[in-house]
Amino acid sequence: MERKQSVIVIGGGPAGLTAAWELVKDGGDERYDVTVLEATDAFGGISRTVRHNGNRMDIGGHRFFSKDDRIMDWWKEVLPLQGAPSYDDKKLGRHHDLEPGGPDPEKTDRVMLKRHRVSRIYWNHHFFDYPISLTLNTLRAMGFKLTMQAGFSYLKSVVHKLPEDNLENFYINRFGRKLYSMFFEGYTEKLWGRHPREISADWGAQRVKGLSIMGVLKNAFQKLLPKKRDAHQVETSLIEEFWYPKLGPGQLWETVERRNVEHGVHVITDARVIGLTQSDGHMTGVIYRNADGKEVTLKADQIISSMPIKDLVEAIAHEEPSTDKEMVRVAQGLPYRDFVTVGLLVRHLRIRNTTSIKTLGDPPIVPDCWIYVQDPGYKMGRIQIFNNWSPYMVKNVDGTVWIGLEYFCKEGDDFWNMSDQETTDFAIKELTRMGIINGPADVLDSHRERVVKAYPAYFDTYAQMPELVKWLDSFGNLYCVGRNGQHHYNNQDHSMATSMEAVANIKSGRTDKTNVWNVNTEKSYHEEK
C-alpha cells in the first residue's frame, strides 16, 4: 500500500479545521494522516462560543454569509438549515427546549437560523444606520448645517482625489472629509490605536471594498426596484440577511472537529507549537509543548499553519539559528490589535425600538445585532446584542438582555491589565453615561473575555509583507492560511477559502501558492466589518 502523507495542521480555528476536513473527507483519510495541534482547549479561534452561567458569547460576532458558493455549500453540509422565522414569531422567543425542565439545547437538532441584519452607529447621542445611509433619519440627526457641510465636502472629494497612500485619504476619497472626521477618524484610531494616516490603505481596500456614498445611493435605489437581486450583486457590507448557528459559531466548529475525529484526524489540544524542523529547504516536522510542559516532536510531509506569522517565524528560527535575520525582524515587527469583550446580563435596555422591525422578548428590545460606538468620547467600540443573533444564546431570552461590550486594546496595557471587576465597572459606567442602561442595579451578571492577536494590523513592518511571503513560500511544503496565518484581516469564509486552496495544491501537487495568498484580494472578496 502507498504510504499515507503525514500532514500537520497548526491551529483549531476555522482555517485549521477546514484544512483537516478537506484532507480527510470523501475518502481522503486513506491518503493522508492528519494531526491538528490546537494551543488551547477550545475550537474555533475567535469564532468560538464562550459559555457563562447558561448564556453564550460570540467573540466578535460572526455572520455566516459568503459570496463564495463553496463556503455556503460547506456550511450547509455541516449544519442543516432552518427556514427564516420572522422577528415577530414569538415561538422563536419561547423555544420549548429552553423552558425549565425541557430538553438540553445542546441535544436539539443542529440548525442554522436565518437572521436579519440590523446594525447602527451611536454618535453624539444619536443613532445612525450602519453603514451610514442617506435616510431622513440620518439627515434629521445630523441637522441642516452638518448635512450641507457633509454634502459639499463629499462633492469636493469627487473632483479632487487624494493619493491613496494611507487609510485617511482612502476614506476621504469615498466619503468626503466631513463624514470621515465624524464617523471614521476617531473610530479607526480607537480600533487600531493609530491615526488613519499611519495605516496602510490596503486595510481599506480589503475591508471597505466598493462602499462609498455612491455605493450607498445605488443600493438604496435598487432596493426600490421590484426585481429581487441576487446576493452576489449586493455589496457585502449592505447584505441584510445571514445564517447563524443557533448555539453560536462555536457550534459549527465543534461539529467540524468531531467529524474530523470520526474520520481519523488526530486532534491534540493544549499543544503550543514552539519549533519547526527543516532539511534542504523543506519542513520536516513540528515541535510542540503539551499541557505538562513536555516537548513532543512530530514528523510531517506537509505543514498547514494558521498560527500568527510572528510566532511561526519565531518557531522556525528556534530550530534553525541561520534563519534569515531580516525576515525574523519583519515578522517580529508585524502588529496586532488585541480585544476584550465584557458580557453583561441586564434587566432591560433604556433605548427604544424606533425601527419598523419587531423584536423578540418581553419587554421587546431594539433589533440591532451590533451598535457601533463611533463617538470618540467612549472607549467602547461596539455593543453586541446576543438576543438578536440567536435566542438560544440567552438562558432567559424573554426576561433578560445579554450583551457584549467590545474594547480594542493592546495586550499588557492598562485596560488589558484591569481586573475582571474593574473592567466590568468601567463598562457599566460607559453604558450608563450613554443612556443605554440606568446603572449598576440593572446588571444581573457579567463575564470578561480577553483575546490576543484578534486583529492583524496594517502598519509598522507590514509594508514588507511581500518579501516575507516570498521567503515563507520558499519552503515548498509549508502553507500559511487563515487570518493570522497570512496576516490578512480576513473573515471566517476567507480563512476557510485559503485552506481549501492550500489543500487543493497539496492534492494536485501545485507548487505555486499565489492562489492561497490571493483569497480576499480580488474585489469580489472584499467586505467591510
SULMOFEN-V37317 format. One record per pair of residues at least 24 apart in sequence whose C-alpha atoms are under 7 Angstrom apart, sorted by the first residue. I is the first residue (numbers start at 1). J is the second residue. If there is no record, write none. Layout:
# SULMOFEN-V37317
i:I j:J
i:I j:J
This chain:
# SULMOFEN-V37317
i:4 j:31
i:4 j:32
i:4 j:33
i:5 j:31
i:5 j:32
i:5 j:33
i:5 j:301
i:6 j:32
i:6 j:33
i:6 j:34
i:6 j:300
i:6 j:301
i:6 j:302
i:7 j:32
i:7 j:33
i:7 j:34
i:7 j:35
i:7 j:300
i:7 j:301
i:7 j:302
i:7 j:303
i:8 j:34
i:8 j:35
i:8 j:36
i:8 j:300
i:8 j:302
i:8 j:303
i:8 j:304
i:9 j:35
i:9 j:36
i:9 j:37
i:9 j:303
i:9 j:304
i:9 j:305
i:10 j:36
i:10 j:37
i:10 j:38
i:10 j:304
i:10 j:305
i:10 j:306
i:10 j:307
i:11 j:36
i:11 j:37
i:11 j:38
i:11 j:39
i:11 j:305
i:11 j:306
i:11 j:307
i:12 j:36
i:12 j:37
i:12 j:38
i:12 j:43
i:12 j:44
i:12 j:45
i:13 j:43
i:13 j:44
i:13 j:45
i:14 j:44
i:14 j:253
i:14 j:492
i:14 j:495
i:14 j:496
i:15 j:306
i:15 j:481
i:15 j:482
i:15 j:495
i:15 j:496
i:15 j:499
i:16 j:306
i:17 j:256
i:17 j:257
i:18 j:496
i:18 j:499
i:19 j:499
i:19 j:500
i:19 j:503
i:20 j:260
i:21 j:260
i:22 j:500
i:22 j:503
i:23 j:503
i:24 j:263
i:29 j:263
i:29 j:264
i:34 j:265
i:34 j:266
i:35 j:265
i:35 j:266
i:35 j:267
i:36 j:266
i:36 j:267
i:36 j:268
i:37 j:267
i:37 j:268
i:37 j:269
i:37 j:271
i:38 j:268
i:38 j:269
i:38 j:270
i:38 j:271
i:38 j:272
i:39 j:269
i:39 j:270
i:39 j:271
i:39 j:272
i:40 j:269
i:40 j:270
i:41 j:269
i:41 j:270
i:43 j:250
i:43 j:253
i:43 j:254
i:44 j:250
i:44 j:253
i:47 j:249
i:47 j:250
i:48 j:249
i:48 j:250
i:49 j:248
i:49 j:249
i:49 j:250
i:54 j:395
i:55 j:393
i:55 j:394
i:55 j:395
i:56 j:393
i:56 j:394
i:58 j:248
i:58 j:249
i:62 j:249
i:63 j:242
i:63 j:243
i:63 j:244
i:64 j:242
i:64 j:243
i:64 j:244
i:65 j:242
i:65 j:243
i:66 j:493
i:67 j:232
i:71 j:493
i:79 j:110
i:79 j:111
i:79 j:112
i:79 j:252
i:80 j:110
i:80 j:111
i:80 j:112
i:81 j:111
i:81 j:112
i:81 j:113
i:82 j:111
i:82 j:112
i:82 j:113
i:83 j:113
i:83 j:114
i:84 j:113
i:84 j:114
i:87 j:358
i:87 j:359
i:87 j:360
i:88 j:358
i:88 j:359
i:88 j:360
i:90 j:360
i:93 j:360
i:93 j:361
i:93 j:391
i:93 j:397
i:93 j:398
i:111 j:245
i:111 j:246
i:112 j:243
i:112 j:244
i:112 j:245
i:112 j:246
i:113 j:243
i:113 j:244
i:113 j:245
i:113 j:246
i:114 j:241
i:114 j:242
i:114 j:243
i:114 j:244
i:115 j:241
i:115 j:242
i:115 j:243
i:115 j:244
i:115 j:389
i:116 j:240
i:116 j:241
i:116 j:242
i:117 j:240
i:117 j:241
i:117 j:369
i:118 j:367
i:118 j:368
i:118 j:369
i:119 j:368
i:119 j:369
i:119 j:370
i:119 j:371
i:120 j:368
i:120 j:370
i:120 j:371
i:120 j:372
i:121 j:371
i:121 j:372
i:121 j:373
i:121 j:374
i:122 j:371
i:122 j:372
i:122 j:373
i:122 j:374
i:122 j:375
i:123 j:373
i:123 j:374
i:123 j:375
i:124 j:375
i:133 j:216
i:149 j:178
i:150 j:176
i:150 j:178
i:150 j:179
i:153 j:177
i:153 j:178
i:164 j:201
i:165 j:200
i:165 j:201
i:166 j:196
i:166 j:197
i:166 j:198
i:166 j:199
i:166 j:200
i:166 j:201
i:167 j:196
i:167 j:197
i:167 j:199
i:167 j:200
i:167 j:201
i:167 j:204
i:168 j:196
i:168 j:197
i:170 j:201
i:170 j:204
i:174 j:212
i:174 j:213
i:175 j:212
i:175 j:213
i:183 j:374
i:186 j:374
i:186 j:376
i:187 j:374
i:187 j:376
i:190 j:408
i:191 j:408
i:192 j:337
i:198 j:459
i:199 j:458
i:199 j:459
i:200 j:458
i:200 j:459
i:203 j:458
i:206 j:520
i:206 j:521
i:206 j:526
i:206 j:527
i:207 j:526
i:207 j:527
i:207 j:528
i:207 j:529
i:208 j:526
i:208 j:527
i:208 j:528
i:209 j:523
i:209 j:526
i:209 j:527
i:209 j:528
i:236 j:527
i:237 j:527
i:237 j:528
i:246 j:390
i:246 j:392
i:247 j:392
i:247 j:393
i:248 j:393
i:274 j:315
i:275 j:315
i:275 j:316
i:275 j:318
i:275 j:319
i:276 j:315
i:276 j:316
i:276 j:319
i:277 j:316
i:277 j:319
i:281 j:475
i:282 j:475
i:282 j:476
i:282 j:477
i:283 j:475
i:283 j:477
i:283 j:478
i:302 j:477
i:302 j:478
i:303 j:477
i:303 j:478
i:303 j:479
i:304 j:478
i:304 j:479
i:304 j:480
i:304 j:481
i:305 j:479
i:305 j:480
i:305 j:481
i:305 j:485
i:306 j:480
i:306 j:481
i:306 j:482
i:306 j:484
i:306 j:485
i:307 j:484
i:307 j:485
i:308 j:484
i:308 j:485
i:309 j:484
i:309 j:485
i:309 j:486
i:309 j:487
i:310 j:334
i:327 j:468
i:330 j:461
i:330 j:464
i:333 j:460
i:333 j:461
i:334 j:460
i:334 j:461
i:334 j:462
i:335 j:456
i:335 j:457
i:335 j:459
i:335 j:460
i:336 j:453
i:336 j:455
i:336 j:456
i:336 j:457
i:337 j:408
i:337 j:409
i:337 j:410
i:337 j:453
i:337 j:454
i:337 j:455
i:337 j:456
i:337 j:457
i:338 j:408
i:338 j:409
i:338 j:410
i:338 j:411
i:338 j:451
i:338 j:452
i:338 j:453
i:338 j:454
i:338 j:455
i:339 j:407
i:339 j:408
i:339 j:409
i:339 j:450
i:339 j:451
i:339 j:452
i:339 j:454
i:340 j:406
i:340 j:407
i:340 j:408
i:340 j:449
i:340 j:450
i:340 j:451
i:341 j:404
i:341 j:405
i:341 j:406
i:341 j:407
i:341 j:448
i:341 j:449
i:341 j:450
i:342 j:404
i:342 j:405
i:342 j:406
i:342 j:424
i:342 j:446
i:342 j:447
i:342 j:448
i:342 j:449
i:343 j:403
i:343 j:404
i:343 j:405
i:343 j:446
i:343 j:447
i:343 j:448
i:344 j:402
i:344 j:403
i:344 j:404
i:344 j:443
i:344 j:445
i:344 j:446
i:344 j:447
i:345 j:400
i:345 j:401
i:345 j:402
i:345 j:403
i:345 j:443
i:345 j:444
i:345 j:445
i:345 j:446
i:346 j:400
i:346 j:401
i:346 j:402
i:346 j:442
i:346 j:443
i:346 j:444
i:347 j:399
i:347 j:400
i:347 j:401
i:347 j:442
i:347 j:443
i:348 j:400
i:348 j:401
i:349 j:436
i:349 j:437
i:350 j:435
i:350 j:436
i:350 j:437
i:351 j:436
i:361 j:397
i:361 j:398
i:361 j:399
i:362 j:398
i:362 j:399
i:378 j:430
i:379 j:407
i:380 j:405
i:380 j:406
i:380 j:407
i:381 j:406
i:381 j:407
i:381 j:408
i:382 j:406
i:411 j:452
i:420 j:448
i:455 j:489
i:456 j:484
i:456 j:487
i:456 j:488
i:456 j:489
i:476 j:511
i:490 j:520
i:494 j:519
i:494 j:520
